[in-house]
């Protein structure tokens, strides 16, 4: 039989919890960044001064919305978009070829590509446009034998001069971008493809270029946006672009400066659209290379709005 002494003693009382645990909830107070508010106030003051300065000028701001969708302006916008796309197609296609030539083990092929890049990157695009447009002073005819023969003035139209000047110049820059992208792919990928019996061209097309696109796409998007702005130089070869259209409308309406602001507004609209497209294209090619894709612009806006709310209590 068991006695009272044999019974288990009651457990000892637990010590009271520490003061930090009894404190309950802790209210998180964000750190105050006074420098941010000072810089924001300075930026707003400078912006107010600029607005006040332009408000006092003799500018007819009403002319900008009145002529924003004018038929001549819209024609200039269409021509600007067309010459931008066409020049980039020429630049990207020729740039890939030049990049492959530059990486070739053939010294002649590599030297030709290097000379092309050296010349077109070393001379201003404005000078190249003028050279193409004024070659009629040197050559009277374009004679390609039985294929084509005509006067140079009939052959070298403003559109063709703009296309050659912009496209061939862009090819030099795209060649370096594509070369950097190709070299960013590990050589083991190429060696593995060759070990499987794939040819050099097939390896480049199926293995190297798809992986190099992550490096090629971001600067190519920047070049596309830069090309859109560079098309304003084609006014030198009498191509009817956005700037030429704004200049003509401003000359007729008497609102010269206002039409320049209108052209700037159209360039901002076009570059903004291209920037959004570039962002989502980069995001698509980033899949598989990053564990978490970067947030979209809408997600960033939501995150910033949520950060403005009152901080929540932390337990």
C-alpha positions as CSV (number, residue, x, y, z in Angstrom):
1,X,0.0,0.0,0.0
2,X,1.1,3.5,-0.7
3,X,1.3,6.2,1.9
4,X,0.9,9.9,1.8
5,X,4.6,10.3,1.7
6,X,4.8,8.2,-1.4
7,X,2.4,10.5,-3.3
8,X,4.1,12.9,-5.9
9,X,4.6,16.4,-4.7
10,X,2.9,19.2,-6.6
11,X,5.0,20.9,-9.2
12,X,6.8,24.0,-8.1
13,X,5.4,27.3,-9.1
14,X,6.9,28.8,-12.3
15,X,8.9,32.0,-12.0
16,X,7.0,35.1,-13.2
17,X,7.7,36.0,-16.8
18,X,10.2,38.8,-17.5
19,X,9.1,42.4,-17.7
20,X,9.6,42.5,-21.5
21,X,7.1,39.6,-21.9
22,X,4.5,41.3,-19.6
23,X,4.7,44.5,-21.6
24,X,2.1,43.3,-24.1
25,X,2.1,45.1,-27.5
26,X,4.9,47.2,-28.7
27,X,4.1,50.2,-30.9
28,X,6.5,50.6,-33.7
29,X,7.4,54.2,-34.3
30,X,9.0,54.9,-37.8
31,X,12.3,56.8,-37.9
32,X,11.8,60.4,-39.0
33,X,13.8,61.4,-42.1
34,X,13.9,65.2,-42.0
35,X,16.3,65.3,-44.9
36,X,13.6,63.8,-47.2
37,X,11.1,66.5,-46.4
38,X,13.7,69.2,-46.9
39,X,14.7,67.9,-50.3
40,X,11.0,67.6,-51.2
41,X,10.3,71.2,-50.2
42,X,13.3,72.4,-52.2
43,X,12.2,70.4,-55.3
44,X,8.6,71.9,-55.0
45,X,10.0,75.4,-54.6
46,X,12.2,75.0,-57.8
47,X,9.2,73.6,-59.7
48,X,7.0,76.5,-58.5
49,X,9.6,79.0,-59.7
50,X,9.8,77.3,-63.2
51,X,6.0,77.3,-63.5
52,X,5.9,81.0,-62.5
53,X,8.6,81.9,-65.0
54,X,6.8,80.2,-67.9
55,X,3.4,81.6,-66.8
56,X,4.8,85.2,-67.1
57,X,6.1,84.5,-70.6
58,X,4.2,85.4,-73.7
59,X,3.2,81.9,-74.6
60,X,-0.1,80.8,-76.0
61,X,-0.5,77.5,-74.1
62,X,-3.9,77.0,-75.6
63,X,-2.3,76.3,-78.9
64,X,-0.7,73.1,-77.6
65,X,-4.0,71.2,-77.1
66,X,-5.6,72.9,-80.1
67,X,-2.9,71.4,-82.5
68,X,-2.1,68.3,-80.5
69,X,-4.2,66.1,-82.9
70,X,-3.7,68.2,-86.0
71,X,-3.6,66.2,-89.2
72,X,0.0,67.4,-90.1
73,X,1.2,66.6,-86.5
74,X,-0.3,63.1,-86.6
75,X,1.3,62.5,-90.0
76,X,4.7,63.5,-88.5
77,X,4.1,61.1,-85.5
78,X,3.3,58.2,-87.9
79,X,6.4,58.9,-89.9
80,X,8.5,59.2,-86.8
81,X,7.3,55.8,-85.5
82,X,7.8,54.2,-89.0
83,X,11.4,55.4,-89.4
84,X,12.2,54.4,-85.8
85,X,10.9,50.9,-86.3
86,X,12.5,50.5,-89.7
87,X,15.9,51.8,-88.5
88,X,15.9,49.5,-85.5
89,X,15.1,46.5,-87.6
90,X,18.0,47.3,-89.8
91,X,20.3,48.0,-86.8
92,X,19.4,44.9,-84.9
93,X,19.6,42.5,-87.9
94,X,22.9,43.9,-89.1
95,X,24.2,44.2,-85.5
96,X,23.7,40.5,-84.9
97,X,25.6,39.7,-88.1
98,X,28.4,42.1,-87.1
99,X,28.6,40.6,-83.6
100,X,29.0,37.1,-85.0
101,X,31.6,38.4,-87.4
102,X,33.5,40.1,-84.6
103,X,33.6,36.9,-82.6
104,X,34.7,34.9,-85.6
105,X,38.1,33.2,-85.6
106,X,38.6,34.3,-89.2
107,X,40.9,37.4,-88.9
108,X,39.5,39.0,-92.1
109,X,35.9,38.7,-91.0
110,X,36.7,40.0,-87.5
111,X,38.7,42.9,-88.9
112,X,35.9,44.0,-91.3
113,X,33.4,44.0,-88.4
114,X,35.8,45.9,-86.2
115,X,36.4,48.5,-88.9
116,X,32.7,49.0,-89.5
117,X,32.0,49.5,-85.8
118,X,35.0,51.8,-85.5
119,X,33.9,54.0,-88.3
120,X,30.2,54.3,-87.6
121,X,30.6,54.8,-83.8
122,X,33.4,57.3,-84.4
123,X,31.5,59.7,-86.6
124,X,28.3,61.7,-85.7
125,X,25.0,60.3,-87.0
126,X,24.1,63.9,-88.2
127,X,27.2,63.9,-90.5
128,X,26.3,60.4,-91.8
129,X,22.8,61.6,-92.7
130,X,24.2,64.6,-94.6
131,X,26.7,62.3,-96.4
132,X,24.0,59.9,-97.6
133,X,21.7,62.8,-98.7
134,X,24.4,64.7,-100.6
135,X,26.1,61.8,-102.4
136,X,24.2,62.9,-105.5
137,X,26.8,65.6,-105.8
138,X,29.4,62.9,-106.4
139,X,27.4,60.1,-108.2
140,X,25.0,61.1,-110.9
141,X,23.7,57.6,-111.5
142,X,23.1,54.5,-109.4
143,X,24.2,51.7,-111.7
144,X,23.8,48.1,-110.5
145,X,24.1,46.6,-113.9
146,X,21.0,44.7,-115.1
147,X,19.4,44.9,-111.7
148,X,18.9,48.6,-111.2
149,X,19.9,51.9,-112.8
150,X,18.5,55.4,-112.1
151,X,19.5,58.9,-111.2
152,X,20.9,59.3,-107.7
153,X,18.4,62.0,-106.9
154,X,15.5,59.6,-107.7
155,X,17.1,56.7,-105.9
156,X,18.2,58.5,-102.6
157,X,14.8,59.7,-101.3
158,X,14.6,61.4,-97.9
159,X,13.2,58.2,-96.3
160,X,16.1,56.1,-97.7
161,X,18.7,58.6,-96.6
162,X,17.2,58.6,-93.1
163,X,17.0,54.8,-93.0
164,X,20.6,54.3,-94.1
165,X,21.9,57.1,-91.8
166,X,20.1,55.9,-88.7
167,X,20.0,52.1,-89.4
168,X,23.7,51.7,-90.3
169,X,24.8,53.8,-87.4
170,X,22.6,51.9,-85.0
171,X,24.1,48.6,-86.2
172,X,27.5,49.5,-84.8
173,X,26.1,50.0,-81.3
174,X,23.8,46.9,-81.5
175,X,26.9,44.8,-82.6
176,X,28.6,45.6,-79.4
177,X,25.5,45.0,-77.3
178,X,25.0,41.6,-79.0
179,X,28.6,40.7,-78.6
180,X,28.5,41.4,-74.9
181,X,25.3,39.3,-74.6
182,X,26.9,36.3,-76.5
183,X,30.0,36.5,-74.4
184,X,28.0,36.5,-71.2
185,X,26.8,32.9,-71.9
186,X,29.1,30.3,-70.3
187,X,31.3,28.5,-72.8
188,X,30.3,25.2,-71.4
189,X,26.9,25.7,-73.0
190,X,28.5,25.8,-76.4
191,X,30.8,22.9,-75.7
192,X,27.9,20.8,-74.5
193,X,25.9,21.6,-77.6
194,X,28.8,20.7,-79.9
195,X,29.2,17.5,-78.0
196,X,25.6,16.6,-78.8
197,X,26.4,17.1,-82.5
198,X,24.8,20.5,-83.0
199,X,26.4,22.8,-85.6
200,X,27.8,26.2,-84.8
201,X,24.9,28.0,-86.4
202,X,22.3,25.8,-84.6
203,X,24.1,26.2,-81.3
204,X,24.1,30.0,-81.7
205,X,20.4,30.0,-82.6
206,X,19.1,27.4,-80.1
207,X,21.4,27.7,-77.1
208,X,23.4,30.9,-77.0
209,X,21.1,33.6,-78.2
210,X,18.1,32.6,-76.0
211,X,20.3,32.9,-72.9
212,X,22.0,36.0,-74.2
213,X,18.7,37.8,-74.6
214,X,18.6,38.6,-70.8
215,X,21.7,40.7,-71.4
216,X,20.7,42.1,-74.8
217,X,17.1,43.2,-74.2
218,X,17.7,46.0,-71.6
219,X,20.2,48.0,-73.6
220,X,18.3,47.3,-76.8
221,X,15.2,48.9,-75.2
222,X,17.3,51.9,-74.3
223,X,18.6,52.1,-77.9
224,X,15.0,51.9,-79.2
225,X,14.0,54.9,-77.0
226,X,17.1,56.7,-78.0
227,X,16.4,56.0,-81.7
228,X,13.0,57.6,-81.4
229,X,14.6,60.8,-80.1
230,X,17.4,60.7,-82.7
231,X,14.9,60.7,-85.5
232,X,14.5,64.4,-84.9
233,X,17.8,64.8,-86.8
234,X,16.2,63.5,-90.1
235,X,15.0,67.0,-90.6
236,X,18.4,67.5,-92.2
237,X,17.5,65.2,-95.0
238,X,14.0,66.7,-95.5
239,X,12.2,63.7,-94.1
240,X,8.8,64.7,-92.8
241,X,8.9,63.6,-89.1
242,X,7.3,65.0,-86.0
243,X,9.8,67.9,-85.6
244,X,9.4,68.9,-89.2
245,X,5.6,68.8,-88.8
246,X,5.7,70.9,-85.6
247,X,8.0,73.4,-87.3
248,X,5.7,73.8,-90.3
249,X,2.6,74.2,-88.2
250,X,4.4,76.7,-85.9
251,X,5.5,78.7,-89.0
252,X,1.9,78.9,-90.3
253,X,0.2,79.5,-87.0
254,X,2.7,81.9,-85.6
255,X,3.1,79.7,-82.4
256,X,6.7,78.6,-83.1
257,X,7.7,77.9,-79.5
258,X,4.4,76.4,-78.6
259,X,4.7,73.8,-81.3
260,X,8.1,72.9,-80.1
261,X,6.6,72.2,-76.7
262,X,3.9,70.2,-78.5
263,X,6.6,68.1,-80.2
264,X,8.3,67.5,-76.8
265,X,5.0,66.4,-75.4
266,X,4.5,63.9,-78.2
267,X,8.1,62.6,-77.7
268,X,7.3,62.1,-74.0
269,X,4.2,60.2,-74.8
270,X,5.9,57.9,-77.2
271,X,8.9,57.3,-75.0
272,X,6.7,56.5,-72.1
273,X,4.8,53.9,-74.0
274,X,8.1,52.3,-75.1
275,X,9.4,52.4,-71.6
276,X,6.4,50.4,-70.3
277,X,6.8,47.9,-73.1
278,X,10.5,47.6,-72.3
279,X,9.8,46.9,-68.7
280,X,7.4,44.0,-69.3
281,X,9.8,42.6,-72.0
282,X,12.6,42.6,-69.5
283,X,10.4,41.1,-66.9
284,X,9.5,38.2,-69.3
285,X,13.1,37.4,-70.0
286,X,14.0,37.5,-66.3
287,X,11.9,34.4,-65.7
288,X,14.0,31.5,-64.6
289,X,17.0,33.8,-63.8
290,X,15.5,35.4,-60.7
291,X,13.7,33.7,-57.8
292,X,11.2,36.5,-57.6
293,X,10.3,38.8,-60.5
294,X,10.5,42.5,-59.9
295,X,7.2,44.2,-59.0
296,X,5.1,45.7,-61.7
297,X,4.4,49.5,-61.7
298,X,0.9,48.9,-60.3
299,X,2.4,46.7,-57.5
300,X,4.9,49.5,-56.7
301,X,2.1,52.0,-56.5
302,X,0.1,49.8,-54.2
303,X,3.1,49.2,-52.0
304,X,3.8,52.9,-51.7
305,X,0.1,53.6,-50.8
306,X,0.2,50.9,-48.1
307,X,3.4,52.3,-46.7
308,X,1.6,55.7,-46.1
309,X,-0.9,54.1,-43.7
310,X,-0.5,54.2,-39.9
311,X,2.0,51.6,-38.8
312,X,0.5,48.5,-37.3
313,X,1.1,47.3,-33.8
314,X,3.7,44.6,-33.5
315,X,3.3,41.9,-30.8
